[in-house]
Amino acid sequence: MQPILKVEDVRKSFGAVQILKGVSFNIEEGDLVSMIGPSGCGKSTLLRCLNGLETIDSGAVEACGVRMEKKPAVSSESFAEAAHRLRKNVGMVFQSFNLFPHKTLHQNVMLAPMVVKGVGRDEAAANAERLLKKVGLFEQMDRYPINLSGGQQQRGAIARALAMAPKIMLYDEPTSALDPGLVDEVLDVMKELDAEGMTQIVVTHEMRFARDASDYIIFMEKGEIVEISDEDEIFENPKDPRTRQFLRRFV
């Protein structure tokens, strides 16, 4: 089976500060992968590179048949053009919910398919209702974001990303802005998507979720991948002393 996502020696700097130092890994279709590591290790930057929201200095990202690299060797397609094509198949959910405050939840979920894919209003409305039902928000569909809890807004953001029918979902700390009591309702949606075969990559500090739900875990430190392992092995028998040191507080 060909990987649905390939990351090849990706490097990224901001000014003189090198954030990613040659990151490489593959992800198979249907995997749920958690990326963990200390704050500032490059996890969120890497995630944004996977979606083309950050340009890369060197290396390449290939997802769903679309290849992004700084200077394409063969194709005349620019990085920005490739990123635009890739984002049609790769959805992203951020720490902040980023719902349009002047639109209802239903309208938020309808909007992108209509604007980007030219889907008709009736079809977009029916699909939005289906997705809001899927994430447990059908009864709140006519509410505005200000009248929703943080957990409801984040589930709405997931529904909005799913409305584009992505093949891969990326999450950047999706529960970090939530009260502890609301975390599980978001993580449960992600577990349901995993059960349905959705490929998902999650930057998270929720170690319980990472261990319970992940097919495998990527541990990063200082812009490098230190260890990639399945969820049981990395918690019970981490190979690298840096992984052991990081996980000591959680085990």
C-alpha positions as CSV (number, residue, x, y, z in Angstrom):
1,M,0.0,0.0,0.0
2,Q,1.3,3.4,-1.0
3,P,1.4,6.0,1.9
4,I,-1.3,8.6,1.8
5,L,1.2,11.1,3.2
6,K,5.0,11.2,2.6
7,V,7.3,13.8,4.3
8,E,10.8,13.9,2.9
9,D,13.6,15.7,4.8
10,V,11.5,18.8,5.5
11,R,13.4,21.8,6.8
12,K,12.0,25.1,7.9
13,S,13.6,28.2,9.5
14,F,12.2,31.5,10.7
15,G,15.1,34.0,10.2
16,A,18.2,32.4,11.8
17,V,16.2,30.0,13.9
18,Q,15.9,26.5,12.5
19,I,12.5,25.0,13.5
20,L,12.5,21.8,11.5
21,K,15.7,20.0,10.9
22,G,15.2,17.3,8.2
23,V,11.9,15.6,9.2
24,S,10.9,12.5,7.3
25,F,8.0,10.0,7.9
26,N,5.2,8.2,6.0
27,I,1.6,7.8,7.0
28,E,-0.7,5.0,5.7
29,E,-4.4,5.6,4.9
30,G,-6.7,5.2,7.9
31,D,-4.0,5.8,10.5
32,L,-4.5,8.0,13.5
33,V,-1.1,9.5,14.4
34,S,-0.4,11.7,17.5
35,M,2.5,14.1,17.5
36,I,3.8,14.8,21.0
37,G,6.8,16.7,22.4
38,P,7.7,19.8,24.5
39,S,6.3,23.2,23.5
40,G,8.4,24.8,20.9
41,C,9.7,21.6,19.4
42,G,8.2,22.3,15.9
43,K,5.0,20.2,16.0
44,S,2.6,22.9,15.0
45,T,5.0,24.3,12.4
46,L,5.3,20.8,10.9
47,L,1.5,20.4,10.8
48,R,1.2,23.7,9.0
49,C,3.8,22.6,6.5
50,L,1.8,19.5,5.8
51,N,-1.2,21.7,4.8
52,G,0.9,24.2,2.8
53,L,0.1,27.0,5.3
54,E,3.9,27.4,5.7
55,T,6.3,27.1,2.8
56,I,9.2,24.7,3.4
57,D,12.8,25.7,2.9
58,S,13.8,22.3,1.4
59,G,12.5,18.8,1.2
60,A,9.0,17.8,0.1
61,V,5.5,16.9,1.3
62,E,3.4,14.6,-0.8
63,A,-0.3,14.0,0.2
64,C,-3.1,12.5,-1.8
65,G,-1.1,12.5,-4.9
66,V,-0.1,16.2,-4.7
67,R,3.6,17.0,-4.2
68,M,4.7,20.3,-2.6
69,E,8.4,21.4,-2.7
70,K,10.1,24.7,-2.7
71,K,11.5,24.3,-6.3
72,P,9.7,21.6,-8.1
73,A,12.2,19.5,-10.1
74,V,9.8,18.4,-12.9
75,S,6.4,20.1,-12.6
76,S,6.0,23.7,-13.5
77,E,3.4,24.0,-10.7
78,S,4.4,26.5,-8.0
79,F,4.4,25.7,-4.3
80,A,1.3,27.9,-3.8
81,E,-0.6,26.1,-6.6
82,A,0.3,22.7,-5.3
83,A,-0.7,23.8,-1.7
84,H,-4.1,25.0,-3.0
85,R,-4.7,21.6,-4.7
86,L,-3.5,19.7,-1.6
87,R,-5.8,21.6,0.8
88,K,-8.8,20.3,-1.2
89,N,-8.0,16.9,0.3
90,V,-6.4,17.9,3.6
91,G,-8.6,19.5,6.2
92,M,-7.3,21.3,9.3
93,V,-8.7,22.2,12.7
94,F,-6.9,24.8,14.8
95,Q,-6.6,25.6,18.5
96,S,-9.0,28.5,18.1
97,F,-12.2,27.5,16.5
98,N,-12.2,30.3,13.8
99,L,-15.9,30.0,13.1
100,F,-17.4,33.0,11.4
101,P,-19.2,34.9,14.2
102,H,-21.8,36.5,11.9
103,K,-23.0,33.1,10.5
104,T,-24.9,30.3,12.2
105,L,-23.3,27.0,12.7
106,H,-25.2,25.6,9.8
107,Q,-24.0,28.4,7.5
108,N,-20.4,28.0,8.7
109,V,-20.4,24.3,7.6
110,M,-22.2,25.1,4.3
111,L,-19.9,27.9,3.2
112,A,-16.6,26.3,2.0
113,P,-18.2,23.6,-0.3
114,M,-20.3,26.3,-2.0
115,V,-17.4,28.8,-2.5
116,V,-14.5,26.4,-3.2
117,K,-16.2,23.5,-4.9
118,G,-19.3,25.2,-6.4
119,V,-21.7,22.9,-4.6
120,G,-25.3,24.1,-4.8
121,R,-27.0,25.6,-1.7
122,D,-29.5,22.7,-1.2
123,E,-26.8,20.1,-1.4
124,A,-24.5,22.0,0.9
125,A,-27.3,22.5,3.4
126,A,-28.2,18.8,3.4
127,N,-24.6,17.8,3.8
128,A,-24.1,20.3,6.6
129,E,-27.1,18.9,8.5
130,R,-25.7,15.4,8.1
131,L,-22.3,16.4,9.4
132,L,-23.7,18.4,12.3
133,K,-25.8,15.4,13.3
134,K,-22.6,13.3,13.1
135,V,-20.8,15.5,15.6
136,G,-23.8,15.8,17.8
137,L,-24.8,19.4,17.0
138,F,-27.9,19.1,14.9
139,E,-30.1,20.8,17.5
140,Q,-27.6,23.7,17.7
141,M,-27.3,24.3,13.9
142,D,-29.2,27.6,13.9
143,R,-27.1,29.1,16.8
144,Y,-24.3,31.6,16.3
145,P,-20.8,30.7,17.7
146,I,-21.2,33.1,20.6
147,N,-24.0,31.0,21.9
148,L,-22.1,27.7,21.8
149,S,-19.7,26.2,24.3
150,G,-16.0,25.8,23.4
151,G,-16.5,22.1,22.9
152,Q,-19.5,22.7,20.6
153,Q,-17.6,25.3,18.6
154,Q,-14.6,22.9,18.2
155,R,-17.0,20.1,17.1
156,G,-18.5,22.6,14.7
157,A,-15.0,23.4,13.3
158,I,-14.5,19.7,12.7
159,A,-17.8,19.5,10.9
160,R,-16.8,22.5,8.8
161,A,-13.5,20.8,7.8
162,L,-15.3,17.5,7.0
163,A,-17.7,19.4,4.7
164,M,-14.9,19.5,2.1
165,A,-14.7,15.7,2.1
166,P,-11.0,15.6,3.0
167,K,-9.0,12.4,2.9
168,I,-6.7,13.6,5.7
169,M,-7.6,15.6,8.8
170,L,-5.0,17.6,10.7
171,Y,-5.6,18.9,14.2
172,D,-3.4,21.5,16.0
173,E,-4.0,21.1,19.7
174,P,-7.7,20.9,19.2
175,T,-8.6,20.7,22.9
176,S,-6.0,23.1,24.4
177,A,-8.5,26.0,24.5
178,L,-11.2,23.9,26.2
179,D,-12.2,23.5,29.8
180,P,-11.3,20.0,31.0
181,G,-14.9,18.9,31.1
182,L,-15.3,19.6,27.3
183,V,-12.2,17.8,26.1
184,D,-13.8,14.3,25.8
185,E,-16.7,15.4,23.6
186,V,-14.1,16.6,20.9
187,L,-11.8,13.6,21.3
188,D,-14.8,11.2,21.0
189,V,-15.6,12.7,17.5
190,M,-12.0,12.0,16.5
191,K,-12.3,8.5,17.7
192,E,-15.4,8.0,15.7
193,L,-13.8,9.3,12.6
194,D,-10.9,6.9,13.2
195,A,-13.3,4.0,13.4
196,E,-14.7,5.1,10.0
197,G,-11.2,5.0,8.5
198,M,-10.4,8.7,8.3
199,T,-6.6,9.4,8.3
200,Q,-5.9,11.8,11.1
201,I,-2.8,13.6,12.5
202,V,-3.1,15.2,15.9
203,V,-0.7,17.5,17.6
204,T,-1.7,17.0,21.2
205,H,-0.7,17.2,24.9
206,E,-3.5,14.8,25.8
207,M,-1.4,11.8,26.6
208,R,-4.4,9.7,27.5
209,F,-5.9,10.2,24.1
210,A,-2.6,9.7,22.4
211,R,-2.2,6.3,24.1
212,D,-5.8,5.1,23.8
213,A,-6.6,6.2,20.3
214,S,-3.3,6.4,18.2
215,D,-2.1,3.8,15.8
216,Y,1.3,5.2,16.5
217,I,3.0,8.2,18.0
218,I,5.7,10.6,16.8
219,F,7.8,12.2,19.5
220,M,9.6,15.4,18.5
221,E,12.2,17.5,20.2
222,K,14.1,20.5,19.0
223,G,12.9,20.3,15.4
224,E,13.7,16.6,14.9
225,I,11.8,13.3,15.1
226,V,13.3,11.4,18.0
227,E,11.1,8.4,18.0
228,I,8.2,6.8,16.1
229,S,6.5,3.9,17.7
230,D,3.1,2.3,18.4
231,E,1.2,3.7,21.4
232,D,2.0,0.9,23.8
233,E,5.7,0.6,23.1
234,I,6.5,4.3,23.3
235,F,4.8,4.6,26.7
236,E,6.0,1.3,28.2
237,N,9.4,0.9,26.5
238,P,10.6,4.2,24.9
239,K,13.9,3.6,23.1
240,D,15.4,7.1,23.4
241,P,16.3,8.7,26.8
242,R,14.7,12.0,25.6
243,T,11.4,10.2,25.1
244,R,11.7,8.6,28.5
245,Q,12.4,12.0,30.1
246,F,9.4,13.6,28.4
247,L,7.0,10.9,29.3
248,R,8.1,10.4,32.8
249,R,5.6,12.9,34.1
250,F,2.7,11.1,32.3
251,V,3.5,7.5,33.2
